[in-house]
């Protein structure tokens, strides 16, 4: 797809909403409160906000800038830097595609729980995952995502983003107002905004904050690069990135303002992890006034957040494959959705009556703790290095109007400090054995040690490289 034929966003506001939809996901609504609860409450906000605005925001600016400059996909952008970097682009696509395969399983859970509470038939999470319903709802989530992406940027992604993103904020705002009437609201606010600064001396809190910041903003994953390719030349990328980042943080805080009052009103644990959304909170909803309405609202928000992120993940692979094959968007999406259906069933079966596992570990958790942990951090490192060390600074400056802040602050951050910080984060994880509960899409379920995670990731990369070399040889 050439620069002349590539789709464009209808307006700057639409791009902002779509990018917010990509950034705001399950991690904001489900994982952020759990991670904050596990890492000192309000004190966690200090390193988190530093990580977001000093590290995540600059990388977001760089990624969107490269997308608009190259007017291509993740693969073609890397190829434009160096022809041999094309394989790196495909590795990024493969990583995000496999993460999407199990992310859609969780998206299916949100659809199921919305329907269960809407019809008054909600049961326990154990009952739900003890059946084959998770597989059915995963299939539904895959098909819905494929239908939206097949419709295109304007008719699909735009329409969903313009509808769902404002509703996420509105519904969360109404829920916050409702939570002010709960007896645990004051305690929840105190937990959120009264920091215990002693925890800032713990390295794992900083590791957790950096992981959450990068994954929450969806930077380094190729999503924002892909969306940036559809952005008009005259739009102000730094200002847009600041708005997107501010919105992402705001949604996380709104979610915390909903969850912590509920948690403290009913004597629950704020660090319940996976169980918080699908086991613990439903119990609280069943006990509170108008609990059914609150539950439906909560899971609708969770679904909207998951769905807008899912379509952005699929768009990364669809745009790259479409460009490489010259297929139509509908054909490309149909093929990839078919592959996604097959792949998604595997992690879906691990949280079903089949209990599919490897070595006693559910496949979904196994994928999350290998591909979804170190893999994405390495992707962010590679992206930062490729677009700063192997391109002249003038390329970046030409897209950001050569402002002093962009040239003298943001670019050096992306070239030196951000890759170093990410590599240190990975190193601390490997050497000291710190877990990354924040740096995965599944909150709170950890089985593998760091070296097994690394081995799993290495196996995945080797497999992708072999497949790529075989396909490349056949094409020649």
C-alpha positions in Angstrom: 0.0 0.0 0.0 1.6 3.2 -1.1 1.6 6.5 0.7 -0.9 7.8 -1.8 -3.4 5.1 -1.3 -3.0 4.6 2.4 -6.1 5.5 4.5 -6.1 8.6 6.7 -8.0 9.5 9.9 -11.0 11.7 9.3 -9.8 14.3 11.7 -7.2 15.0 14.4 -9.8 14.3 17.1 -10.6 10.9 15.7 -6.9 10.0 15.7 -6.7 11.1 19.4 -9.7 8.9 20.3 -8.3 5.9 18.4 -4.9 6.2 20.0 -6.5 6.6 23.4 -8.5 3.5 22.6 -5.3 1.6 21.7 -3.6 2.8 24.9 -6.5 2.3 27.3 -7.0 -1.4 27.8 -7.5 -4.1 30.4 -4.3 -3.0 32.1 -5.9 0.4 33.0 -9.1 -1.0 34.4 -8.0 -4.3 35.9 -4.3 -4.4 36.3 -3.4 -0.9 37.4 -5.4 -0.9 40.6 -4.1 -4.4 41.5 -0.5 -3.3 40.9 -1.0 -0.1 42.9 -2.4 -2.2 45.7 0.6 -4.5 45.6 3.2 -1.7 45.5 2.5 0.6 48.4 -0.7 2.4 47.3 -0.2 6.1 46.7 3.6 5.8 46.8 3.4 3.7 43.6 2.1 6.8 41.7 5.4 8.6 42.1 7.6 6.2 40.1 4.7 5.4 37.8 4.1 9.1 36.8 7.8 9.6 36.4 8.0 6.6 34.1 4.9 7.7 32.1 6.0 11.2 31.4 9.8 11.0 31.3 10.1 7.6 29.5 6.7 6.5 28.0 5.7 9.8 26.5 9.0 10.4 24.6 8.9 6.9 23.1 5.2 7.5 22.1 6.3 10.7 20.3 9.1 8.9 18.5 6.9 6.0 17.5 4.0 8.1 16.1 6.6 10.3 14.3 8.2 7.4 12.6 4.8 6.1 11.5 3.9 9.4 9.9 7.4 9.9 8.3 7.5 6.5 6.6 3.8 6.3 5.8 4.0 2.5 6.0 3.7 -0.4 8.4 5.9 -1.7 11.1 7.7 -4.0 8.6 8.3 -1.3 5.9 9.3 1.3 8.5 12.1 -1.0 9.8 13.0 -1.9 6.2 13.3 1.8 5.4 15.9 2.2 8.1 17.9 -0.8 7.0 16.8 -3.5 4.5 18.0 -6.1 6.9 15.8 -4.8 9.6 12.7 -6.1 7.8 12.8 -9.3 9.9 12.7 -7.2 13.1 9.4 -5.7 11.9 8.0 -9.2 11.3 9.1 -10.3 14.8 7.2 -7.3 16.3 4.1 -8.2 14.3 4.4 -11.9 15.4 4.8 -10.8 19.0 1.8 -8.6 19.1 -0.3 -11.2 17.1 0.4 -13.9 19.6 -0.3 -11.6 22.5 -3.6 -10.7 20.8 -4.5 -14.4 20.6 -4.7 -14.7 24.4 -5.8 -11.1 25.0 -9.0 -11.9 23.0 -9.6 -14.8 25.4 -9.8 -12.3 28.3 -11.9 -10.0 26.0 -14.3 -12.9 25.7 -14.5 -13.2 29.5 -15.6 -9.5 29.6 -18.3 -10.2 27.0 -19.5 -13.2 29.0 -19.7 -11.4 32.3 -21.5 -8.4 30.8 -24.2 -10.8 29.5 -24.3 -12.8 32.8 -24.9 -9.8 34.9 -27.3 -8.2 32.4 -29.4 -11.4 32.5 -29.0 -12.1 36.2 -27.3 -15.4 35.6 -23.8 -14.7 36.9 -22.0 -17.6 38.6 -18.6 -18.0 40.0 -15.4 -17.7 37.9 -14.6 -21.3 38.7 -18.0 -22.4 37.2 -17.4 -20.3 34.1 -13.9 -21.7 33.5 -15.0 -25.2 34.3 -17.1 -25.2 31.1 -16.4 -24.6 27.4 -18.0 -21.2 27.5 -14.7 -19.4 27.6 -13.8 -21.0 24.2 -17.1 -19.8 22.7 -16.7 -16.3 23.9 -13.1 -16.2 22.7 -14.4 -17.1 19.2 -17.0 -14.3 19.5 -14.3 -11.8 20.5 -12.0 -12.8 17.6 -14.9 -12.5 15.0 -16.0 -9.1 16.3 -12.4 -7.8 16.2 -11.9 -9.1 12.6 -15.2 -7.5 11.5 -14.1 -4.1 12.7 -10.7 -4.2 11.2 -12.0 -5.5 7.9 -14.2 -2.5 7.6 -11.2 -0.3 7.4 -9.8 2.8 9.3 -12.7 5.1 8.7 -15.6 2.7 8.7 -14.3 0.3 11.3 -11.6 1.5 13.7 -12.8 5.1 13.8 -16.5 4.3 14.5 -15.7 2.0 17.3 -13.2 4.4 18.9 -15.4 7.4 18.6 -18.2 5.5 20.3 -16.5 3.4 22.9 -13.7 5.7 24.2 -16.0 8.5 25.4 -18.3 6.0 26.9 -15.4 4.5 28.9 -14.8 7.9 30.5 -18.5 8.7 31.0 -19.4 5.4 32.6 -16.3 5.4 34.9 -17.2 9.0 35.9 -20.7 8.0 36.8 -19.4 5.0 38.7 -17.0 7.2 40.7 -20.0 9.4 41.7 -21.8 6.3 42.8 -18.8 5.0 44.8 -18.8 8.2 46.9 -21.9 6.8 48.6 -20.1 3.7 49.7 -18.7 3.4 53.3 -15.2 2.6 52.1 -14.9 5.6 49.8 -12.8 7.6 52.3 -10.5 4.7 53.0 -10.1 4.0 49.3 -9.1 7.6 48.6 -6.7 7.5 51.5 -5.1 4.4 50.2 -4.8 5.9 46.7 -3.4 9.3 47.6 -1.6 8.8 50.9 1.8 7.4 49.9 4.2 5.4 52.1 7.4 6.8 50.7 9.5 4.1 52.3 8.5 1.7 49.5 10.3 3.9 47.0 13.6 2.5 48.4 12.5 -0.9 47.0 13.8 -1.5 43.4 10.9 -3.8 42.6 8.5 -0.9 43.0 10.3 1.1 40.3 10.5 -2.0 38.1 6.8 -2.5 38.5 6.1 1.2 37.7 8.2 1.2 34.6 6.6 -2.0 33.3 3.1 -0.6 33.9 3.9 2.7 32.2 5.2 1.2 29.0 2.5 -1.5 28.7 -0.3 0.9 29.6 0.6 3.4 26.9 1.1 0.6 24.3 4.5 2.1 23.3 7.1 0.0 21.6 4.5 -2.4 20.2 4.1 -1.0 16.7 0.5 0.0 17.3 1.2 3.8 17.5 3.6 3.5 14.6 0.8 2.0 12.5 -1.7 4.6 13.6 0.8 7.4 13.0 1.0 6.3 9.3 -2.6 7.4 8.9 -2.0 10.8 10.5 -2.1 14.1 8.5 1.2 15.9 8.0 0.1 19.1 9.7 -0.9 17.5 13.0 1.1 18.3 16.1 2.5 15.0 17.3 4.0 16.1 20.7 0.8 17.8 21.7 -1.3 14.8 20.6 1.0 12.4 22.5 0.6 14.5 25.7 -3.2 14.4 25.4 -3.2 10.6 24.8 -0.8 10.1 27.8 -2.9 12.3 30.0 -6.1 10.5 29.0 -4.5 7.1 29.7 -3.4 8.1 33.2 -6.8 9.6 33.9 -8.6 6.4 33.0 -6.3 4.4 35.2 -7.0 6.8 38.2 -10.8 6.7 37.5 -10.7 2.9 37.6 -8.8 3.0 40.9 -11.4 5.5 42.3 -14.1 2.9 41.4 -12.3 -0.2 42.6 -10.7 0.8 45.9 -13.9 2.1 47.5 -15.6 -1.1 46.5 -12.7 -3.2 47.8 -12.6 -1.4 51.2 -16.3 -1.2 51.6 -16.6 -5.0 51.5 -13.3 -6.0 53.2 -11.6 -7.3 50.1 -7.9 -7.4 49.1 -6.8 -4.5 46.8 -4.1 -6.8 45.4 -6.2 -9.8 44.5 -4.7 -9.8 40.9 -6.6 -12.0 38.4 -9.3 -12.7 40.8 -10.1 -9.0 41.4 -12.2 -8.5 38.3 -13.7 -11.9 37.7 -14.1 -13.4 41.2 -13.7 -10.8 44.0 -15.5 -7.8 42.6 -18.5 -9.8 41.3 -19.0 -11.0 44.9 -19.0 -7.4 46.1 -21.4 -6.4 43.3 -23.9 -9.0 44.5 -23.9 -7.5 48.0 -24.2 -3.8 47.2 -27.3 -1.7 46.4 -28.0 -1.6 42.6 -25.1 -4.1 42.3 -26.4 -5.6 39.1 -26.4 -2.2 37.4 -22.9 -1.4 38.7 -21.6 -4.8 37.6 -23.0 -4.4 34.1 -21.4 -0.9 33.8 -18.1 -2.2 35.1 -17.9 -5.1 32.6 -19.1 -2.9 29.7 -16.2 -0.6 30.5 -13.8 -3.5 30.7 -15.0 -4.9 27.4 -14.8 -1.5 25.6 -11.2 -1.0 26.9 -10.2 -4.6 25.8 -11.9 -4.3 22.5 -10.4 -1.0 21.4 -7.0 -2.3 22.2 -7.6 -5.6 20.4 -8.6 -3.9 17.1 -5.4 -1.8 17.3 -3.3 -5.0 17.8 -4.9 -6.8 14.8 -4.4 -3.7 12.7 -0.6 -3.9 13.1 -0.5 -7.4 11.5 -3.2 -6.7 8.9 -1.5 -3.5 7.6 1.8 -5.3 7.4 0.6 -8.4 5.6 -1.6 -6.4 3.3 1.3 -4.3 2.3 3.5 -7.4 1.7 1.0 -9.4 -0.3 -1.0 -6.6 -2.1 -4.2 -8.3 -1.0 -7.3 -6.3 -0.2 -8.0 -5.4 3.4 -11.0 -7.7 3.6 -9.0 -10.7 2.3 -6.0 -10.0 4.6 -8.2 -9.6 7.6 -10.2 -12.7 6.8 -7.0 -14.8 6.5 -5.5 -13.4 9.7 -8.8 -13.7 11.6 -8.9 -17.4 10.5 -5.4 -17.9 11.9 -6.3 -16.0 15.0 -9.3 -18.3 15.6 -7.1 -21.4 15.5 -4.4 -19.9 17.7 -6.8 -18.3 20.2 -8.5 -21.6 20.9 -5.3 -22.9 22.5 -5.1 -20.4 25.4 -8.9 -20.4 25.6 -8.8 -24.1 26.4 -6.4 -23.6 29.2 -9.2 -21.7 31.2 -12.0 -24.1 30.3 -13.1 -27.6 31.2 -10.1 -29.0 29.1 -7.6 -27.3 31.5 -5.0 -27.3 28.7 -1.5 -26.9 30.2 2.2 -27.5 29.7 4.0 -28.9 32.8 1.0 -27.9 34.9 1.0 -24.3 33.7 -2.0 -23.0 31.8 -1.0 -22.2 28.2 -2.5 -18.7 28.5 -0.2 -18.0 31.5 2.7 -19.6 29.8 2.3 -17.3 26.7 1.8 -14.2 28.9 4.9 -14.8 31.0 7.2 -15.4 27.9 6.0 -13.4 24.9 4.0 -10.9 26.9 6.7 -10.0 29.4 10.3 -9.7 28.2 9.3 -9.9 24.5 7.5 -6.6 24.6 10.2 -4.8 26.6 12.8 -5.9 24.1 10.5 -4.7 21.3 10.5 -1.3 22.8 14.3 -1.3 23.2 14.7 -2.3 19.6 12.3 0.3 18.3 14.0 3.1 20.3 17.5 2.1 19.1 16.5 1.5 15.4 14.9 4.9 15.0 17.5 7.0 16.8 20.9 5.3 16.3 20.3 4.3 12.6 18.5 7.4 11.4 19.8 11.0 11.4 18.2 13.3 13.9 16.9 15.5 11.1 14.3 12.9 10.2 12.8 13.2 13.7 13.1 17.0 13.6 11.4 17.3 10.3 8.3 15.7 11.7 8.3 17.6 15.0 9.0 21.1 13.6 12.5 21.1 15.0 11.4 22.4 18.4 14.1 22.7 21.1 12.2 20.4 23.4 11.9 17.6 20.8 15.4 17.9 19.5 17.3 18.5 22.8 15.3 16.5 25.2 13.0 13.9 23.6 15.4 12.5 21.0 18.3 12.0 23.4 15.9 10.3 25.9 14.8 7.9 23.2 18.4 7.3 22.0 20.2 6.8 25.3 18.1 6.9 28.5 15.0 4.9 27.6 16.8 1.9 26.0 19.2 1.9 29.0 16.3 2.0 31.5 14.5 -0.8 29.8 17.6 -3.0 29.6 18.3 -2.3 33.3 14.7 -3.3 34.0 15.2 -6.6 32.1 18.6 -7.1 33.8 17.2 -6.5 37.3 14.4 -9.0 36.5 16.9 -11.7 35.4 19.6 -11.2 38.0 17.5 -10.5 41.0 14.5 -12.6 40.1 12.0 -9.8 40.3 8.7 -10.7 38.8 6.9 -8.5 36.3 3.3 -8.7 37.5 2.7 -5.3 35.9 4.4 -6.1 32.6 1.9 -8.8 31.5 -1.6 -8.7 30.3 -2.7 -11.2 33.1 -2.5 -9.6 36.5 -1.2 -11.7 39.4 -0.7 -15.2 38.1 2.9 -16.2 38.0 4.5 -19.6 37.7 7.8 -19.3 35.7 11.1 -18.0 37.0 12.9 -15.4 35.0 15.2 -17.9 33.2 12.3 -20.1 32.1 10.6 -17.0 30.8 13.7 -16.1 28.8 14.0 -19.6 27.4 10.4 -19.5 26.3 10.9 -16.2 24.6 14.1 -17.5 22.9 12.2 -20.5 21.6 9.4 -18.3 20.2 11.9 -16.0 18.4 13.8 -19.0 17.0 10.5 -20.4 15.7 9.5 -17.1 14.1 12.9 -16.8 12.4 12.7 -20.3 11.0 9.2 -19.7 9.6 10.3 -16.4 8.1 13.4 -18.0 6.4 11.3 -20.8 5.0 8.6 -18.4 3.6 11.3 -16.0 2.2 13.0 -18.9 0.4 9.8 -20.2 -1.1 8.9 -16.7 -2.4 12.2 -16.5 -4.1 
